[in-house]
Amino acid sequence: MIARAGLRNLREVLRDEMVQRDRIAEALREGAKTIPQLATALRAPENEVTKWVMAMRRYGRLRELPKSRSDDYFLYGLVGGSP
């Protein structure tokens, strides 16, 4: 796999998933957030946050909330927590 400038290797990103999962959950306890908002809160690149959020979504730890327009970002909230 060829690494592009500024992008981390996918293995490194996935290795961080366990730590970032807790940080994402902590950020979402304050309320629902978009991926760009989570990236800002975590001080992490949006592409990495997307991978972590999609993994959490796949395993039922968070959910997408309904959005009003097709060009808005999805909001994500914890499952069993406040939206």
C-alpha positions as CSV (number, residue, x, y, z in Angstrom):
1,M,0.0,0.0,0.0
2,I,1.4,3.4,-1.0
3,A,1.1,6.0,1.7
4,R,0.1,9.5,0.5
5,A,1.7,12.5,2.0
6,G,0.0,13.4,5.3
7,L,-2.1,10.2,5.5
8,R,-1.3,7.5,8.0
9,N,-1.2,3.9,7.1
10,L,-4.6,2.2,7.5
11,R,-3.2,-0.3,10.0
12,E,-2.1,2.6,12.3
13,V,-5.6,4.2,12.0
14,L,-7.3,0.9,12.9
15,R,-4.9,0.3,15.8
16,D,-6.0,3.5,17.3
17,E,-9.7,2.5,17.1
18,M,-10.0,1.2,20.7
19,V,-8.6,4.4,22.2
20,Q,-10.6,6.7,19.9
21,R,-13.8,4.8,20.6
22,D,-13.8,5.9,24.2
23,R,-12.9,9.5,23.2
24,I,-15.7,9.6,20.6
25,A,-18.2,8.2,23.2
26,E,-17.1,10.9,25.7
27,A,-17.6,13.7,23.0
28,L,-21.0,12.3,22.2
29,R,-22.1,12.3,25.8
30,E,-22.2,16.1,25.5
31,G,-24.7,15.7,22.6
32,A,-24.9,14.5,19.0
33,K,-22.2,15.6,16.6
34,T,-21.2,15.4,13.0
35,I,-18.0,13.8,11.8
36,P,-16.3,17.3,11.2
37,Q,-17.4,18.3,14.8
38,L,-15.9,15.0,16.2
39,A,-12.7,15.5,14.2
40,T,-12.3,19.0,15.8
41,A,-13.1,17.6,19.3
42,L,-10.6,14.8,18.9
43,R,-8.0,16.9,16.9
44,A,-7.9,14.1,14.4
45,P,-8.3,14.0,10.6
46,E,-11.9,13.6,9.3
47,N,-10.9,10.6,7.2
48,E,-9.7,8.7,10.3
49,V,-12.7,9.8,12.4
50,T,-15.0,8.5,9.6
51,K,-13.4,5.0,9.9
52,W,-13.8,5.0,13.7
53,V,-17.4,6.2,13.6
54,M,-18.4,3.7,10.9
55,A,-16.9,0.9,13.0
56,M,-18.8,2.1,16.1
57,R,-22.0,2.3,14.0
58,R,-21.5,-1.2,12.5
59,Y,-21.2,-2.6,16.1
60,G,-24.3,-0.8,17.4
61,R,-22.4,1.7,19.7
62,L,-23.8,4.8,17.9
63,R,-26.5,5.7,15.5
64,E,-27.1,8.2,12.7
65,L,-29.8,10.7,13.6
66,P,-32.3,11.9,10.9
67,K,-31.2,14.9,9.0
68,S,-33.3,17.7,7.4
69,R,-31.6,18.1,4.0
70,S,-29.5,16.0,1.7
71,D,-26.5,18.3,1.9
72,D,-26.3,18.3,5.7
73,Y,-23.9,16.1,7.5
74,F,-25.4,13.3,9.5
75,L,-25.4,13.7,13.3
76,Y,-24.3,10.7,15.3
77,G,-25.4,9.9,18.8
78,L,-24.7,7.2,21.3
79,V,-27.1,4.2,21.4
80,G,-28.9,4.2,24.7
81,G,-27.6,7.7,25.4
82,S,-28.9,11.1,24.8
83,P,-29.0,12.1,21.1
